[in-house]
């Protein structure tokens, strides 16, 4: 049997008729960007999450950039951010001419370690980015408590966690401002890239709305209150996401069934191979990652048996060439470096069959044996 790491044709093939319908509808309407469908998606996300403000943008990275800017991040500001994460959690502050200050992660979850924040905080620190990662929730209650004690604002990067709950609230709303990604592989994946910013703070919501559209207020065209960006969502993607949002609970349920099966079976294999854990909360399953002491050998073993896998972040952020000027060396962030050596992502998507999921488990088990 062959099991693809991800199967886009399977995911989107059933939606071909819907996509054609939406392209025709939007194309003949003459309304392509920030119109009715975008407003409907924003309303739907507010309804699902309880957010007071939802701002649709072009992708998750742009959501992060805008959210940081709304918090006043810029030259002379330091942003605490995880040393093991997608590049945008560090590049977004840097692109705003702020300084990313790396914080080690808990190697059991992959998320930023709340007990490291006080040690890494600088006098210029203003914001901490708490990113949920893969299928693991960040410890938002502990992060929020530490941030309050340190006088920091919290940006909750929930790119992978729409539909989860953490610290008693929907993921994305446990901090001052949050965000989601609708990259095609995400649980709510679009037919192109897109993202969403959410907040219960009216001032932040209004600023994000202005910054996504050249600093305009949405009332008077060509009147620019701020320097902003062209980070707007288009109507076709918004229409598709709104239609798909109704199916999200079922998609989450299917992913959860596979993820919990992996947890139950792979959790028996002992310390040499073990699933990433999660902070308390109602998590959703996105990418399924295990830690393996012999990661590369396991990956080769799975490849020989037709199971595709993926490696994420094999060079942690503090050792990336683009951040060499910050002066970090190997050994500075042991949690991040452990995951860079050991993390391996297995296939997990709603369209997988039970037989495929069981085959993945059997293939991993055969290596362990």
Number of C-alpha atoms within 10 A of each C-alpha: 10 13 23 17 17 19 16 13 9 12 16 15 10 10 15 9 9 14 18 10 13 17 16 12 15 17 13 10 9 8 15 17 16 17 13 14 23 25 16 15 24 22 18 17 22 17 12 13 19 17 21 16 22 27 27 28 31 22 23 25 24 24 30 29 24 27 30 27 19 20 19 14 24 18 13 11 21 24 30 26 27 29 30 33 24 16 14 16 24 25 20 24 27 20 13 17 15 21 25 27 21 26 30 25 27 22 22 18 24 30 29 33 20 22 15 16 21 13 8 14 21 15 7 12 22 21 26 28 25 29 30 27 25 23 23 27 30 31 22 26 17 14 24 21 13 17 21 12 10 16 12 20 20 25 25 28 29 27 28 30 30 25 20 20 20 21 21 13 16 20 31 31 25 23 25 20 27 29 32 28 30 26 20 16 19 18 26 24 22 23 17 15 18 27 26 26 33 32 28 18 13 11 13 23 20 16 22 30 27 23 25 25 21 19 20 21 18 13 7 8 8 11 12 16 13 14 12 19 16 13 22 23 25 22 24 24 26 30 23 21 24 20 13 15 18 11 12 17 13 12 19 22 14 18 23 20 14 24 23 13 16 21 18 12 16 19 16 13 15 10 11 12 24 20 26 21 18 20 18 16 19 17 23 23 27 25 24 24 28 23 22 20 17 12 18 15 12 20 22 14 16 21 15 12 16 16 22 19 20 15 16 18 18 17 17 23 29 28 19 14 10 10 16 12 9 14 8 15 10 10 11 15 21 15 23 28 24 21 27 21 20 21 27 25 19 26 23 27 28 21 15 20 13 12 11 19 19 15 18 24 17 15 18 22 15 12 13 13 6
